[in-house]
Amino acid sequence: MDDWDVRQQVFTTFAEEGRAPSVAELAVRQGVDEITIRACLMRLHEAHALVLTEYGDAIRMAHPFSAAPMGFVVTADGPYEQRLWWGGCTWDSFGISAALKIDVSVETRCPGCHTPLRMDVGPHQPPEPELTVHIPLPASQWWDDVLLTCSNIRMFCSEEHLAAWADRTDRPIGRALAATTLWNLAQPWYGDRLDTGYRPRPTADLQHLLTDSGLTGPFWQLPD
């Protein structure tokens, strides 16, 4: 059994069924026992290829997909009609479109004014330029608690709404990005996640993607 074959099954299940496969399902598909699958999933978790639950007993995320609601609902037409995915954050929601290579609708709420937001985006269809995304933590800290990081990469109606929210909640602003910037980054960052033979990119390659999107300086420096 190859760890990356298991990872491929996880991502395929998310894409086709909108959910994470269970340990038991993966064991049956691989023809091994559940202990072997749990050990495999832990190795993938440690490689940042997916995210396990707090107790390591189930899959919580396989970026850009989430196994539970996190404030973003992603839907599509065509071959994925009636399918629903949970986006882990704004970036992941754009990433679902990039990974599946389809147009999607993303629904969320602005934390600043609680207005429902609906974005129709795709590999060649960017979001509205006035929308603003809050990146709460520097890149060096993203994986310290990746669920916390994702939970706080939120979409705001505008930069003014982000500023008002930060003032009202007494929270610091990490970085405010135009939604179009994060959409552009999501295309190469997530576009190959469902490809057969996928392997995580080296950190240097990911850093180049950030730089190519104009995200430079200490805040955007990934850990070694």
N, C-alpha and C positions, 0 to 999 in steps of 0.2 A: 504494500500500500504506500502510495506517495502522498505526502502532506498536501502538495499543491493540487493533486486530483480532488482531494477532499475540499480544499478551498474553492475549486471550480464548481463543485456540486452545491456548495453553500450559496455562491453568487448566482448560479443558474436558478436555484429555487427561489431566491429573492426576486429575481427578474421575472420569472414566469408565474409565480404564485403570490408574490407580495408578502412573503413570510420567511422566517428562518426555519431550516430543517431541524428536527430534533436529533439528539445524540443517537437515539434508537434508529431513526430513519437512515442516518449516515452509516451506522454499523451494518444494517441490512444491505445497503447499496454497495458497501465495500467488502462485504463478506467477512467482517472481523467482529470482535466483541466490543462492547461499549467502553471498556477500560482503555482499549487501544485508541478508540476515537477520541476519548477525553484527553488522552496524552497528546494526540495529534493537534486537537484544537488549542490546547495550552501552548504548544510550540508556535502555532500560527498567531495566537494572541501576543506572545512575546516578540514575534517578528513584526507586530503591528499590521498583520494581514487581515485581522478581524478583531472584534472586541467581545470578550465574554462577560457574563453577568458577574456581580460582586462575588458570588460563591463559585464561579467557574463551572456552573452546571448547565449552562445554555448559552446560545449566541445572542448577544445584545445588539451588536452592530456589525455590518460588513460594509464599510464606507463605499458608496454613498447611502446605503440602505440602513434603515433602523428596524428592529423587531418590535418596537413599541412607539406610541405617539410621542413626538417631541416638538409639536407646535407647527408642523408643516405637513400638508396633505398633497400628494402628487398623483395626478390622474392623467390618462391619455386616451386617445381614440385609436382607430385602426386595429392592428392585430392585438393590441393591449387594451381594447375597450372593456370597460367594467373592472379593470384592474386598479388597485389602489396601493400606493406605497407610502410609508412614513419617511419623510426626509428628516435627517438628523439636525439640519440647520439650513440656512439660506444656501450656503456653498454646496452642501450635499444635495439639496433639492435641484439645483442647477446640474449637479453631477449625475443625477439619475437620468436626466435627459441626455447628457453627454455619453454616459455608459451605454444606454439603450439605443442611442442615435435616433431619437424620435422627438417630436414636439410634445410638450406636456403642459398641463395647467398646474400651477403651484398656488395653494391657498394657505394663508397665515393671517396674523393680526399684527398691526403696528403696536409695539409695547407702549409707545408714547401717547397714543390717542385711542387705542383699541379698535380702530377702524379695520374691518376685514379687507385684506389685500388679496387680489387674484392676479397672478402673472402668467401670461401665455408665452412660454419660451421654448426654444429648441436649439439644435446645433447651429442654426443660421438665423435665429430669431432672438435678439437680446431683450432684456427687460426694459421698462421705462427708465429713462436716464435720471429722473429726479429721485428715484428710490435710493435709499442709503442703507448700507449694511454696517453693523457694529462688530468689529473684531476685538474682543475684550482683553486678550492676553497676547504677549509676544510669542513668536513662533517657537522659541526655546522651551516654552511651558505648555504647549498644546497637548502633549502626551502625558503630562504629569497627572492629569485627570481628564481624559479625552471626552467623557460624557459631559462633564461640567463645561469644558470648552465649547463643545458643539451646542449645548443647550443655550449658550449665550451669544452665538453668532446669529443675531436677529435682524430682521428687515424692518426698517422704519419708513414712513411716508416721505421723510425729508431729513436733512441734517439738522434742521431746526427742531424737529420732533425728537431726534436723538438727544440734542443738547438739553431740551426741556425735561426729558425723562431722566437723564443723568443728574440734573439739578434737583429734581423732585425726589429721587430715590437715593441721593447722595452716593452715587456710584461713579467711579472714574471712567473716562472714555479711553479705551485703548487706541484704536484707530477707526476712523470713519471712512468707508469706501463707497464710491459710486457702485450701484448694483451691477452696472455694465462691466466694471473692472473685475469683479468676482466671477461674473458669468464667463468672461473671456478666459480667466484662469482655470475655470472648471472644465473647459473643453479638453485641453491636453492632460490635466491632472487626473481626470476620471475617465477619459475617452476610451482607454484600453482595459478597463477593469473586468470586462466580460470576455476578453480575447482568450482563446485557447493558448495555453502556455504562458499566461501572464506571470510575471515576477515583479515584486516591488522595485521601484526605481531607486538607484543609489541617491543618497542625500544630496550629492553635488548636482545631480540632474534636477531634483526638486527645487534646489536653490536657484538654478538657472530659470526654471519656470516662473518663480516669484520675480526674479529680476526682469525677465522678459515682459512681465505684466506691470513693470514700473514700481514694484514693491521692494525697495532697497533700504539699507540702513540697519542698525542694531535690532530694531523691533522685529524685522523679518528674517533674522538670522536663525536658521535651523540648528539644532544641536548636532554635534559631531556623532 
